[in-house]
Amino acid sequence: MFNTLNMRSASDLTARARIRDAALIRFGTDGIAGTSVRAVAADAGVSPALVVHHFGSKEGLRQACDDHVLEGIRSGGEAGTDALGEVLQAATPVRRYLARALLDGTAAASTLFDEIVDRTQQWLATGEEEGWVRPASDARARAVTYVSWLLAPLVLGDHVGRLLGGDPAETATAVRGARAGLEMLTSGLFADDRWLTAFNEVGER
């Protein structure tokens, strides 16, 4: 699913794109409040006036970053397994940006989360149709939970990084966590259904 977060193309090298990419990295590292237009301009190798010319303000720049992430989620397809490593490496700035956006708890962050869940629900439904995803009794809850699992290491970055020995936004740690999660999702975690039965009984009361 998150191969759609590799949103940089070879032709996407305009000044506007360079500024946006610099802002994506800076916002992900320092947050919106801790980032200045001047800092983004310096990172992009342009003048602050050019940043204002293209985006109007820091808020306009943040909106452009959100739009960029959302467009990639809306239009992205599945990459081949041979390209997975490259895709995961390229997605590092976006993982950091998502982590800061979700921690900020803004309306824009809510839109991002909702779009990711919607896209994931569609992706899983396609998987059901094609036979590589098992059917679920509650497709919406499945999508929300799946996305929450994927994003939790980013939101809990300091704690996850302390225990896994690296920044969860970086590829090596992200792959380690994702591999453990996929192992559980593919092979299963529990050897019997006692917990599922117990929760089904609670839901029926």
Summary of the structure (lengths in Angstrom):
residues: 205
radius of gyration: 18.9
end to end distance: 35.3
largest distance: 63.1
contacts: 556
relative contact order: 0.10
helix: 75%
strand: 0%
